[in-house]
Amino acid sequence: MNKQHQPVTLGLARFNEARQQDKTATEVISGKTIKLDKQLSVPARGTLVLDIVRVK
């Protein structure tokens, strides 16, 4: 959740251990596929709910 009036970019490096090989996620509200690279942008005054797709 981003309560700011500007978009926020989150670095994903701190989640590498938990994500391991997960490379994509589905944005639950819109159904869009999001690539989990180095950063993730959360829209201004918005919420981003992700379903992590496990790669085996």
Z-matrix of the N, CA and C atoms (Angstrom, degrees):
N
C 1 1.443
C 2 1.530 1 107.54
N 3 1.305 2 115.40 1 134.48
C 4 1.455 3 121.66 2 178.87
C 5 1.525 4 108.46 3 -121.15
N 6 1.321 5 116.76 4 112.33
C 7 1.466 6 121.14 5 179.42
C 8 1.524 7 112.21 6 -91.80
N 9 1.323 8 117.36 7 -1.14
C 10 1.461 9 122.26 8 -178.70
C 11 1.533 10 110.70 9 -73.28
N 12 1.312 11 116.48 10 164.35
C 13 1.463 12 121.71 11 177.03
C 14 1.522 13 111.92 12 -90.13
N 15 1.336 14 116.99 13 0.09
C 16 1.469 15 122.69 14 176.17
C 17 1.528 16 108.37 15 -126.14
N 18 1.340 17 117.04 16 153.31
C 19 1.466 18 119.90 17 174.90
C 20 1.529 19 110.19 18 -60.24
N 21 1.317 20 115.92 19 151.40
C 22 1.458 21 122.07 20 178.79
C 23 1.521 22 108.36 21 -119.66
N 24 1.332 23 116.50 22 136.03
C 25 1.455 24 122.16 23 176.73
C 26 1.518 25 108.49 24 -105.09
N 27 1.331 26 115.37 25 125.78
C 28 1.457 27 121.52 26 -179.66
C 29 1.520 28 109.85 27 -106.11
N 30 1.312 29 116.53 28 132.15
C 31 1.455 30 120.91 29 173.04
C 32 1.518 31 109.07 30 -78.59
N 33 1.326 32 117.11 31 135.62
C 34 1.461 33 120.64 32 -176.12
C 35 1.524 34 113.34 33 -97.35
N 36 1.321 35 118.55 34 -0.97
C 37 1.462 36 121.67 35 -177.33
C 38 1.530 37 111.73 36 -58.25
N 39 1.310 38 117.75 37 -35.84
C 40 1.466 39 120.23 38 -178.09
C 41 1.528 40 112.95 39 -68.38
N 42 1.343 41 117.11 40 -14.04
C 43 1.461 42 121.34 41 179.28
C 44 1.520 43 112.86 42 -102.16
N 45 1.328 44 118.79 43 4.23
C 46 1.464 45 122.36 44 -175.23
C 47 1.526 46 112.96 45 -55.45
N 48 1.310 47 117.63 46 -42.89
C 49 1.466 48 120.45 47 -178.00
C 50 1.529 49 110.57 48 -64.57
N 51 1.313 50 117.85 49 -41.17
C 52 1.462 51 121.51 50 -179.27
C 53 1.532 52 111.70 51 -74.40
N 54 1.326 53 117.16 52 -35.43
C 55 1.465 54 121.52 53 -178.05
C 56 1.511 55 112.39 54 -77.90
N 57 1.307 56 116.84 55 -31.88
C 58 1.450 57 125.09 56 -175.52
C 59 1.519 58 111.33 57 47.52
N 60 1.314 59 118.42 58 -105.53
C 61 1.467 60 121.71 59 -174.97
C 62 1.527 61 113.96 60 -96.90
N 63 1.325 62 117.50 61 5.59
C 64 1.469 63 120.34 62 -178.05
C 65 1.527 64 109.66 63 -69.97
N 66 1.314 65 116.09 64 120.47
C 67 1.460 66 121.20 65 -175.78
C 68 1.522 67 113.66 66 -110.87
N 69 1.341 68 116.90 67 -17.87
C 70 1.461 69 119.35 68 -179.16
C 71 1.524 70 110.48 69 -137.28
N 72 1.319 71 113.69 70 160.00
C 73 1.462 72 121.56 71 175.85
C 74 1.525 73 107.66 72 -142.76
N 75 1.314 74 116.13 73 157.32
C 76 1.457 75 121.40 74 175.41
C 77 1.516 76 107.99 75 -107.18
N 78 1.329 77 116.20 76 127.86
C 79 1.462 78 121.47 77 176.01
C 80 1.524 79 105.70 78 -74.69
N 81 1.325 80 117.14 79 114.67
C 82 1.455 81 123.32 80 -169.49
C 83 1.527 82 112.70 81 -59.92
N 84 1.297 83 118.77 82 -42.20
C 85 1.462 84 121.51 83 -174.57
C 86 1.524 85 112.21 84 -70.22
N 87 1.338 86 117.46 85 -45.18
C 88 1.467 87 120.58 86 -176.10
C 89 1.520 88 113.70 87 -96.99
N 90 1.344 89 117.68 88 -20.32
C 91 1.459 90 121.24 89 -177.10
C 92 1.516 91 113.73 90 83.20
N 93 1.334 92 118.01 91 3.44
C 94 1.460 93 121.83 92 -179.73
C 95 1.527 94 110.51 93 -71.67
N 96 1.338 95 115.31 94 145.30
C 97 1.457 96 120.85 95 174.73
C 98 1.518 97 108.18 96 -88.87
N 99 1.328 98 115.35 97 132.60
C 100 1.460 99 121.76 98 -178.38
C 101 1.515 100 108.39 99 -118.82
N 102 1.316 101 116.01 100 129.75
C 103 1.450 102 122.03 101 177.38
C 104 1.526 103 108.89 102 -80.72
N 105 1.324 104 116.45 103 128.41
C 106 1.461 105 121.40 104 -179.15
C 107 1.523 106 108.63 105 -95.29
N 108 1.314 107 115.68 106 89.21
C 109 1.456 108 121.11 107 179.65
C 110 1.517 109 109.32 108 -98.69
N 111 1.307 110 116.05 109 -120.17
C 112 1.455 111 121.61 110 -176.96
C 113 1.515 112 112.79 111 -95.10
N 114 1.362 113 116.90 112 -25.35
C 115 1.458 114 120.64 113 -176.85
C 116 1.515 115 110.52 114 -139.55
N 117 1.317 116 114.53 115 158.05
C 118 1.452 117 122.13 116 178.28
C 119 1.514 118 107.62 117 -137.95
N 120 1.317 119 117.71 118 132.34
C 121 1.456 120 121.71 119 -178.47
C 122 1.526 121 110.12 120 -102.42
N 123 1.333 122 115.60 121 130.74
C 124 1.467 123 121.68 122 176.39
C 125 1.520 124 106.68 123 -109.35
N 126 1.340 125 117.52 124 125.01
C 127 1.461 126 120.10 125 -176.29
C 128 1.531 127 113.31 126 -62.75
N 129 1.321 128 115.47 127 156.96
C 130 1.467 129 121.59 128 178.15
C 131 1.524 130 109.99 129 -59.51
N 132 1.333 131 115.32 130 135.04
C 133 1.462 132 122.50 131 178.41
C 134 1.519 133 111.37 132 48.45
N 135 1.335 134 115.50 133 43.13
C 136 1.454 135 120.06 134 -176.25
C 137 1.521 136 112.71 135 -133.87
N 138 1.312 137 113.69 136 173.15
C 139 1.451 138 122.03 137 179.41
C 140 1.518 139 108.26 138 -124.58
N 141 1.304 140 115.99 139 141.02
C 142 1.456 141 121.86 140 178.36
C 143 1.525 142 106.69 141 -126.62
N 144 1.340 143 116.30 142 112.81
C 145 1.465 144 121.87 143 179.48
C 146 1.517 145 107.00 144 -111.39
N 147 1.337 146 116.28 145 120.48
C 148 1.455 147 121.02 146 -175.09
C 149 1.522 148 112.09 147 -113.94
N 150 1.329 149 115.37 148 141.95
C 151 1.451 150 122.88 149 170.59
C 152 1.521 151 105.77 150 -108.77
N 153 1.336 152 116.93 151 112.37
C 154 1.459 153 121.43 152 -176.14
C 155 1.523 154 109.49 153 -75.91
N 156 1.324 155 116.20 154 129.90
C 157 1.452 156 122.26 155 178.64
C 158 1.520 157 107.70 156 -92.29
N 159 1.326 158 116.73 157 117.85
C 160 1.464 159 122.10 158 -179.34
C 161 1.528 160 110.47 159 -78.94
N 162 1.313 161 115.85 160 127.28
C 163 1.464 162 121.73 161 176.84
C 164 1.518 163 106.75 162 -100.24
N 165 1.326 164 116.41 163 127.22
C 166 1.467 165 120.01 164 -178.44
C 167 1.493 166 111.54 165 -113.80
